C-alpha cells in the first residue's frame, strides 16, 4: 500500500486475516500524512466510490487484493470525519449503496 504507514499496513493484514480486534480503528475516515484517508474493506468488490455529503464523488483505489480500497477524502472540517456513503459494485450486480 503505497504511502501507507507501516503500522497501517500491518493492521490491514490483520483485518484481511480476520485477526484485528478493532478493524474500525483502520477502516473508515482517518488522519494520515496530514490529510484524511477513507479506507473500506469490501471483499469481491470491483469498484468502490465514496459520495460525500456535499455531493463529491471519490473513487477508491484497491490497495490490497483481498478487497481493501482507499483514497484521500477531503473534509470541510479537518477535525471531524465527513459524512459519506459508499457505492460498491460487484461483478454479479450493483451498485449497492452503504450508508
C-alpha positions as CSV (number, residue, x, y, z in Angstrom):
1,X,0.0,0.0,0.0
2,X,2.0,2.9,-1.3
3,X,2.1,5.9,1.0
4,X,0.6,3.9,3.9
5,X,2.4,3.9,7.2
6,X,3.9,0.5,8.2
7,X,1.6,0.2,11.3
8,X,-1.4,0.7,9.0
9,X,-0.1,-1.9,6.6
10,X,0.3,-4.4,9.5
11,X,-3.2,-3.6,10.7
12,X,-4.7,-4.1,7.2
13,X,-3.0,-7.5,7.1
14,X,-4.6,-8.4,10.4
15,X,-8.0,-7.2,9.1
16,X,-7.7,-9.3,6.0
17,X,-6.8,-12.4,8.1
18,X,-9.8,-11.5,10.4
19,X,-7.5,-11.2,13.4
20,X,-7.8,-7.5,14.1
21,X,-9.5,-6.7,17.4
22,X,-10.7,-3.2,16.3
23,X,-11.0,-3.0,12.4
24,X,-12.7,0.3,12.5
25,X,-9.6,1.9,14.0
26,X,-8.2,1.4,10.5
27,X,-11.3,1.4,8.3
28,X,-13.4,4.5,7.7
29,X,-12.1,8.0,7.6
30,X,-8.8,8.7,9.5
31,X,-6.0,11.2,9.5
32,X,-3.0,10.2,7.5
33,X,0.0,12.1,6.1
34,X,-1.5,15.5,7.0
35,X,-4.9,14.8,5.4
36,X,-7.8,12.4,5.6
37,X,-8.0,9.0,4.1
38,X,-11.1,6.8,3.6
39,X,-10.4,3.1,3.8
40,X,-13.0,0.3,3.2
41,X,-12.9,-3.5,3.2
42,X,-15.2,-4.9,0.6
43,X,-14.1,-8.4,-0.5
44,X,-15.1,-9.3,-4.0
45,X,-15.9,-5.7,-4.9
46,X,-14.9,-4.5,-8.3
47,X,-15.3,-0.8,-7.6
48,X,-15.9,1.5,-4.6
49,X,-16.9,5.1,-4.9
50,X,-17.4,7.4,-1.8
51,X,-20.1,10.1,-2.0
52,X,-19.6,12.9,0.4
53,X,-22.5,15.0,1.9
54,X,-21.5,17.8,-0.4
55,X,-22.0,15.6,-3.5
56,X,-18.3,15.0,-4.1
57,X,-17.6,11.6,-5.6
58,X,-14.2,9.9,-5.0
59,X,-13.3,6.6,-6.5
60,X,-11.3,4.5,-4.0
61,X,-8.3,2.5,-5.3
62,X,-7.9,-1.1,-4.5
63,X,-4.8,-1.1,-2.2
64,X,-4.9,-4.8,-1.2
65,X,-6.0,-7.7,-3.3
66,X,-8.3,-9.1,-0.6
67,X,-10.6,-6.1,-1.0
68,X,-9.1,-3.1,0.8
69,X,-9.9,0.2,-1.0
70,X,-8.7,3.6,-0.1
71,X,-8.4,7.2,-1.2
72,X,-7.8,10.7,0.1
73,X,-11.1,12.1,1.3
74,X,-11.5,15.9,1.8
75,X,-13.3,17.4,4.7
76,X,-14.6,20.9,5.2
77,X,-13.8,20.4,8.9
78,X,-10.4,18.7,9.3
79,X,-11.2,17.9,12.9
80,X,-14.1,15.6,12.1
81,X,-14.7,12.8,9.8
82,X,-17.0,13.9,7.0
83,X,-20.3,12.0,6.4
84,X,-20.2,9.7,3.4
85,X,-21.9,6.8,1.6
86,X,-20.1,4.0,-0.3
87,X,-21.3,2.9,-3.7
88,X,-20.0,-0.6,-4.1
89,X,-20.1,-2.5,-7.4
90,X,-19.7,-6.3,-7.6
91,X,-19.4,-8.5,-10.7
92,X,-22.8,-10.1,-10.2
93,X,-24.7,-6.8,-9.9
94,X,-24.9,-3.5,-8.3
95,X,-24.0,-0.9,-7.4
96,X,-25.1,-1.1,-3.8
97,X,-25.1,1.9,-1.5
98,X,-23.9,1.5,2.0
99,X,-24.6,4.3,4.5
